Amino acid sequence: MDIKKLIRPELVTMKSYAPIEPTEVLSRRAELPVDKVVKLDGNENPYGCSPRVYQALAAYPYYHNYPDPEQRELRKALEEYTGLGRRHIVCGMGSDELIDLVLRLFLEPGEEVINCPPTFGMYPFSTDICGGRIVDVPRTEDFALDVSSMKKGLTRQTKVIFVASPNNPTGNSSTKKEIMELIDTGKIVVVDEAYFEFSNATVADSVPSYPNLVVLRTFSKWAGLAGLRIGYGFFPVDAADYLMKIKPPYNINAAAQAAVLASLADMEYLRANVARIVAERQRLFGKLKELDWLKPYPSQANFILCSLSYSLPCHSEGAKRPKNLAKEIWQGLRKKGIFVRYFDTPRLKNCLRISVGRPEDTDALIEALKTLPVIATLSEAKKKQSRDERKAK
Ligand SMILES: Cc1ncc(COP(=O)(O)O)c(C=O)c1O
């Protein structure tokens, strides 16, 4: 029996999501002890979670019982943290699950979803799985939303528009004006604020005023809980009620709930870590900018996208041009135990995304970048090229 014949045909051919790997796997790949791995590929929190999370997890007495399907304590604590009423709030197994649930709620087979690449890969992934159709409206040269093209791309079949703000992997935020223009189209607008705590820009306060605005957040980044999988969203109250109806009843496990409650009771500690990451983002940006062959893009998140600048001789005639330099750099860093993100797409082929780590991670990264053999060879070629040009004059 060929099982493929029984699977939905569009799922047989759909593109897989390219996930990152955990530290233990990376340490085996790099043949380095875990504590020598510099993990800058997942936009995770280099300072981990609050120490109170470990205490709460050790002390929690009810792992043998199912968790609360109504998420009562969580929604109450999130109301206090965010200032938005609990009836607007639904928690998911990471914001990944909420992306999926929103599409399950609104999308009928064949309906369209507006996606603005380069952006987070889960929007097309979940759209495919939900039987929808992705309509890509690429961002502009500087990665801003192309709002007029987005509006032109709308049809009667369009149901949902996804906007990550700050956007992953480009780091820039959308303006409130742009979001409002999209809300005015009447389509469901999902603003994914996974990196909100690093940017402090939000449209969440508008959720109670619009029946078609959804805002998603997560504990994975600022609170260091990526491994426990918990996020939340703000929804119009009716939509929140339907989401509560269709979500898997026990989607938030007891450990994730205990961890979130402990985190929200330790805000001073977590906010201090966010401040350290934001300060390090600034320092990393400056260090990357000093390398004349890299162009970092300003970021409001906990990562920086860089493109390879065209001052490298690999872009000029005559010099030996590596087929895919960004990939070579990515591989060269991996050999040194430094993991960053490379995207194999036409628009990002020339780019690397680097998560903001601790100061020592920045130092190790910059040192490694400066000493990569491929860069040394190209720098030599560049010097020679300049000498030859001077001679020719
Ligand atoms: C824009 C964006 N949204 C959502 C997520 C997923 O977050 P979670 O860990 O809560 O599923 C990420 C993770 O990288 C992201 O970059």
The ligand as an SDF file (V2000), in Angstrom:
LIG
                    3D

 16 16  0  0  0  0  0  0  0  0999 V2000
    7.6380   36.4850   14.4130 C   0  0  0  0  0  0  0  0  0  0  0  0
    7.5490   35.2480   15.2210 C   0  0  0  0  0  0  0  0  0  0  0  0
    6.3510   34.8200   15.6210 N   0  0  0  0  0  0  0  0  0  0  0  0
    6.2070   33.7180   16.3660 C   0  0  0  0  0  0  0  0  0  0  0  0
    7.3020   32.9580   16.7310 C   0  0  0  0  0  0  0  0  0  0  0  0
    7.0780   31.6930   17.4820 C   0  0  0  0  0  0  0  0  0  0  0  0
    7.1240   31.8620   18.8030 O   0  0  0  0  0  0  0  0  0  0  0  0
    6.7170   30.7050   19.8180 P   0  0  0  0  0  0  0  0  0  0  0  0
    7.9680   30.1680   20.3550 O   0  0  0  0  0  0  0  0  0  0  0  0
    5.8730   31.4060   20.8280 O   0  0  0  0  0  0  0  0  0  0  0  0
    5.9220   29.6820   19.0500 O   0  0  0  0  0  0  0  0  0  0  0  0
    8.5650   33.3640   16.3460 C   0  0  0  0  0  0  0  0  0  0  0  0
    9.7370   32.5540   16.7200 C   0  0  0  0  0  0  0  0  0  0  0  0
   10.8100   32.6630   16.2290 O   0  0  0  0  0  0  0  0  0  0  0  0
    8.6950   34.5200   15.5540 C   0  0  0  0  0  0  0  0  0  0  0  0
    9.8830   34.9360   15.1230 O   0  0  0  0  0  0  0  0  0  0  0  0
  1  2  1  0
  2  3  1  0
  2 15  2  0
  3  4  2  0
  4  5  1  0
  5  6  1  0
  5 12  2  0
  6  7  1  0
  7  8  1  0
  8  9  2  0
  8 10  1  0
  8 11  1  0
 12 13  1  0
 12 15  1  0
 13 14  2  0
 15 16  1  0
M  END
$$$$
